């Protein structure tokens, strides 16, 4: 459906992401090169949803694969690390939000675009993954549809306007991430 190269305006980090629609759900895959906390870090991510658009699997590889973790979700709000215990702190979250990429904002936008009219909003709970430590925290987020291609995103005191393509892929993240190159398939 599309491939995009984003740049983090503040840090210069680069993120190349490909979004594919498949019969069994959506697939976001990418690589981020970032100076996270002053240390060079590469993050490879793969996010897969079910046919309902809800996150089911998140594969993460850091530092060329030196650290690998897989986060699993049942689509009903239950999360766990593969081979590990449940993560009750994020009970109820239906989507993942990876702090190093705007790609994961596409997940709720695609689902909400089918049910929200212009001006309407939805409050969501996210499983928010921090880098480089891979802590998973609960994050209350709000998405308001401003136009077919624009959304207002907020969490806590943070607000941003998101510009998206016709498939919901974020093109501009409130001036914080901007697309340097984009190809729609």
Buried (B, 14 or more C-beta within 10 A) or exposed (E): BBBBBBBBEEEEBBBBBBBBEEEEBBBBBBBBBBEBEEEEBBBBBBBBBBEEBBBBBBBBBBBEEEEEBBBBBBBEBBBBBEEEEEBEEBBBBBBBBBBBBBBBBBBBBBBBBEEBEEEEBBEBBBBBBEBBEBEBBBBEBBBBBBEEBBBBBBBEEEEBBBBBBEBBBBBBBBEBBBBEEEEEE
